[in-house]
Amino acid sequence: MEKRNEVKKQPVGCSKQSEFVRRMEEKAEDLSTRTSGFTRYKTLDSILNVEMVKEKSAEEIKQIWNQYFSAKDTVYAVIPAEKFDLIWKRAQKCPSFLYALPRKEGYEFFVGQWSGTELHFTSLINIQTQGEAAPSQLVLYHYPELQEEKGIVLMTAEMDSKFLVVPEAQCLANQVQLFYATDCSETYELVETFNHRSSEFKYMSVIAKLEHSGLGKALRPNQVSDTS
C-alpha cells in the first residue's frame, strides 16, 4: 500500500513514466506476448469469412459485423477508411498516449500503446509498480484487410473483466478517435507532447478534453458537468 501511495503522488510525465514510454516504443513488437489470457495473433479470418464477404457491400459487411458482436460482451466498431488512415499515420509518429477513465472519485489513467494494428491499454498504476511486466488490460484489434476495396476497417477487442467492464472499455476506445482522429490541432498536440516532450505534458489537459467531449458522462450518470 505504501508503494501504491508513493506512485500515485508522482506527477504524470515524471522520469519513471518517460522511461517506460521509451521502453514500450523499443519493445512494441513484444506487447502481444504480454496479454495474459488474450488471443495471440488474432486474425480477421478467425472471426469472419473474408472471401465470402468480399462479394458484399460495405454497408452489408457493417451490418454483419455489428449484428455478430451485438450479442457479445465486448467493444466493436466499423471505422471509415479515411478516419483510420489518419489514426494510423499519427500512431506511427506517436505510438503512445495517456487516457483518462472516469471513476466514482476522480480518474484512473491508462497508457495506450500501439503494436502493429493492435492497441494495448495498461493502467498507469500497474506500469509504475510493475514496469514492463505490467500486462495489457484491454486490446483493440484493427483489421485493415477491407480498407482499400470496401473503404472500412473492422475493429473488435478483448479485455480483462477483472479490471474493466464494457462501458469503460468503450470509453477508452472512443478516446482513440477523440485524440487521434481529431481535426483540432490543439487536441492532437496533446498526443505529440506526450510522445516527444513528455516533461511538458499536463494530464489535466486530457481530463479537460474528455469532459468537454462528454465521452465520460455515461460512466457518471448522476454527474452534471459544464462542457461549454
C-alpha positions as CSV (number, residue, x, y, z in Angstrom):
1,M,0.0,0.0,0.0
2,E,2.9,2.3,0.8
3,K,4.3,1.7,-2.7
4,R,0.9,2.4,-4.4
5,N,0.5,5.6,-2.4
6,E,4.0,6.6,-3.4
7,V,3.5,6.2,-7.1
8,K,0.1,7.9,-7.0
9,K,1.9,11.0,-5.8
10,Q,4.3,11.0,-8.7
11,P,3.3,13.6,-11.4
12,V,2.3,12.3,-14.8
13,G,5.3,12.9,-17.1
14,C,7.8,12.1,-14.4
15,S,11.0,10.2,-15.2
16,K,9.6,6.8,-14.4
17,Q,6.8,7.3,-17.0
18,S,9.1,8.7,-19.6
19,E,11.5,5.8,-19.2
20,F,8.6,3.4,-19.5
21,V,7.2,5.0,-22.7
22,R,10.7,4.7,-24.3
23,R,10.9,1.1,-23.3
24,M,7.4,0.4,-24.7
25,E,8.4,2.0,-28.0
26,E,11.5,-0.1,-28.2
27,K,9.7,-3.3,-27.4
28,A,6.3,-2.7,-29.1
29,E,6.6,-5.9,-31.1
30,D,6.6,-7.9,-27.9
31,L,3.4,-6.5,-26.5
32,S,1.2,-9.2,-27.9
33,T,3.1,-11.7,-25.7
34,R,2.1,-9.9,-22.5
35,T,-1.7,-10.1,-22.9
36,S,-2.3,-12.8,-20.3
37,G,-5.5,-14.8,-21.2
38,F,-5.9,-12.9,-24.5
39,T,-5.8,-14.3,-28.0
40,R,-2.4,-14.0,-29.6
41,Y,-2.2,-13.1,-33.3
42,K,-6.0,-12.7,-33.6
43,T,-6.7,-12.6,-37.3
44,L,-9.8,-11.4,-39.2
45,D,-10.2,-14.8,-40.8
46,S,-10.7,-16.3,-37.3
47,I,-13.8,-14.1,-37.0
48,L,-15.2,-13.6,-40.5
49,N,-15.2,-15.5,-43.8
50,V,-13.2,-12.8,-45.6
51,E,-13.6,-14.4,-49.1
52,M,-17.3,-14.6,-48.7
53,V,-17.9,-11.1,-47.6
54,K,-15.8,-9.6,-50.4
55,E,-18.9,-10.0,-52.6
56,K,-21.0,-7.9,-50.2
57,S,-21.1,-4.1,-50.0
58,A,-19.5,-2.1,-47.2
59,E,-22.9,-1.5,-45.6
60,E,-23.8,-5.2,-45.6
61,I,-20.5,-6.0,-44.0
62,K,-21.1,-3.4,-41.4
63,Q,-24.5,-4.9,-40.6
64,I,-23.0,-8.4,-40.4
65,W,-20.2,-7.2,-38.1
66,N,-22.5,-5.2,-35.8
67,Q,-25.1,-8.0,-35.6
68,Y,-22.4,-10.6,-34.8
69,F,-20.9,-8.6,-31.9
70,S,-24.1,-7.0,-30.6
71,A,-24.8,-10.2,-28.7
72,K,-21.3,-10.4,-27.2
73,D,-19.9,-8.6,-24.1
74,T,-17.2,-6.6,-25.9
75,V,-16.3,-3.5,-27.8
76,Y,-16.5,-3.3,-31.6
77,A,-16.7,-0.8,-34.4
78,V,-16.6,-0.2,-38.2
79,I,-14.3,2.7,-38.9
80,P,-14.3,4.6,-42.2
81,A,-11.1,4.1,-44.1
82,E,-10.2,7.8,-44.2
83,K,-10.6,8.1,-40.4
84,F,-8.5,5.0,-39.8
85,D,-5.8,6.2,-42.2
86,L,-5.4,9.4,-40.2
87,I,-5.3,7.4,-36.9
88,W,-2.8,5.0,-38.4
89,K,-0.5,7.7,-39.7
90,R,-0.5,9.5,-36.4
91,A,0.1,6.3,-34.5
92,Q,3.3,5.7,-36.4
93,K,4.6,9.1,-35.2
94,C,3.0,8.9,-31.7
95,P,2.6,5.3,-30.7
96,S,1.7,6.0,-27.0
97,F,-0.8,8.2,-25.2
98,L,-2.3,8.6,-21.7
99,Y,-6.1,8.2,-21.5
100,A,-8.3,9.1,-18.6
101,L,-11.1,6.9,-17.4
102,P,-13.7,8.4,-15.1
103,R,-14.2,6.7,-11.7
104,K,-16.6,7.3,-8.8
105,E,-13.9,9.6,-7.4
106,G,-11.6,11.2,-9.8
107,Y,-9.9,9.5,-12.8
108,E,-7.8,6.4,-13.4
109,F,-5.2,6.7,-16.1
110,F,-4.3,4.2,-18.8
111,V,-1.4,4.2,-21.2
112,G,-2.4,3.1,-24.7
113,Q,0.5,1.7,-26.8
114,W,0.2,0.7,-30.5
115,S,1.8,-2.6,-31.5
116,G,1.1,-3.0,-35.2
117,T,-2.6,-2.6,-35.7
118,E,-3.2,-3.7,-32.1
119,L,-3.7,-1.0,-29.4
120,H,-2.9,-2.2,-25.9
121,F,-4.1,-0.4,-22.7
122,T,-2.5,-0.8,-19.3
123,S,-3.3,1.2,-16.2
124,L,-0.7,3.7,-15.3
125,I,-0.5,2.5,-11.7
126,N,0.3,-1.0,-12.9
127,I,3.0,0.4,-15.2
128,Q,4.6,2.4,-12.3
129,T,4.6,-0.6,-10.0
130,Q,5.3,-3.4,-12.4
131,G,7.2,-1.7,-15.3
132,E,7.5,-3.7,-18.5
133,A,5.9,-6.7,-16.7
134,A,2.6,-4.9,-16.5
135,P,0.0,-6.9,-18.6
136,S,-2.4,-5.3,-21.0
137,Q,-5.9,-5.0,-19.6
138,L,-7.6,-4.1,-22.9
139,V,-6.6,-4.8,-26.5
140,L,-8.2,-3.2,-29.6
141,Y,-7.8,-5.2,-32.8
142,H,-8.0,-3.3,-36.0
143,Y,-8.4,-5.2,-39.4
144,P,-7.5,-3.1,-42.5
145,E,-7.9,-6.1,-44.9
146,L,-11.0,-4.5,-46.4
147,Q,-9.8,-0.9,-46.2
148,E,-8.9,-0.4,-49.9
149,E,-11.7,-2.4,-51.5
150,K,-14.6,-1.6,-49.2
151,G,-13.5,1.6,-47.5
152,I,-13.9,0.3,-44.0
153,V,-11.7,-1.0,-41.1
154,L,-13.2,-3.5,-38.7
155,M,-12.4,-3.3,-35.0
156,T,-13.1,-5.5,-32.0
157,A,-11.5,-6.0,-28.6
158,E,-10.6,-8.3,-25.7
159,M,-10.4,-7.1,-22.1
160,D,-9.6,-8.3,-18.7
161,S,-13.0,-8.3,-17.0
162,K,-11.4,-8.2,-13.6
163,F,-10.3,-4.6,-14.3
164,L,-12.8,-3.2,-16.9
165,V,-16.4,-3.6,-17.9
166,V,-17.7,-2.9,-21.5
167,P,-18.8,0.7,-20.9
168,E,-15.3,1.6,-19.5
169,A,-13.6,-0.2,-22.4
170,Q,-15.9,1.7,-24.8
171,C,-14.9,5.0,-23.2
172,L,-11.2,4.2,-23.8
173,A,-11.9,3.1,-27.4
174,N,-13.8,6.3,-28.1
175,Q,-11.0,8.4,-26.8
176,V,-8.7,7.0,-29.5
177,Q,-10.8,8.7,-32.1
178,L,-11.1,11.8,-29.9
179,F,-7.4,12.3,-29.8
180,Y,-6.0,10.6,-32.9
181,A,-8.7,11.3,-35.5
182,T,-9.4,14.9,-34.4
183,D,-9.4,17.9,-36.8
184,C,-8.4,20.1,-33.8
185,S,-4.7,20.7,-33.8
186,E,-4.8,21.6,-30.1
187,T,-6.3,18.2,-29.2
188,Y,-3.8,16.2,-31.3
189,E,-0.9,18.4,-29.9
190,L,-1.5,16.6,-26.5
191,V,-0.6,13.3,-28.2
192,E,2.5,14.8,-29.7
193,T,3.5,16.4,-26.4
194,F,3.1,13.1,-24.6
195,N,5.3,11.3,-27.1
196,H,8.0,13.8,-27.8
197,R,8.0,16.4,-25.0
198,S,6.8,14.4,-22.0
199,S,8.2,16.9,-19.5
200,E,5.7,19.4,-20.8
201,F,2.7,17.1,-20.8
202,K,-0.2,18.0,-18.5
203,Y,-2.6,15.2,-17.6
204,M,-5.3,17.7,-16.6
205,S,-5.5,18.7,-20.3
206,V,-6.6,15.2,-21.1
207,I,-9.3,15.4,-18.5
208,A,-10.4,18.7,-19.8
209,K,-10.8,17.4,-23.3
210,L,-12.6,14.3,-22.1
211,E,-15.1,16.3,-20.1
212,H,-15.6,18.7,-22.9
213,S,-16.4,15.8,-25.3
214,G,-18.9,14.3,-23.0
215,L,-17.5,10.8,-23.6
216,G,-17.2,10.1,-19.9
217,K,-20.8,11.1,-19.0
218,A,-22.2,7.6,-19.4
219,L,-19.9,6.3,-16.7
220,R,-21.2,9.0,-14.3
221,P,-25.0,9.2,-14.9
222,N,-25.6,11.3,-11.8
223,Q,-22.9,13.8,-12.5
224,V,-23.7,17.1,-14.3
225,S,-20.7,18.8,-15.8
226,D,-20.3,22.0,-17.8
227,T,-18.9,21.1,-21.2
228,S,-19.4,24.5,-22.7
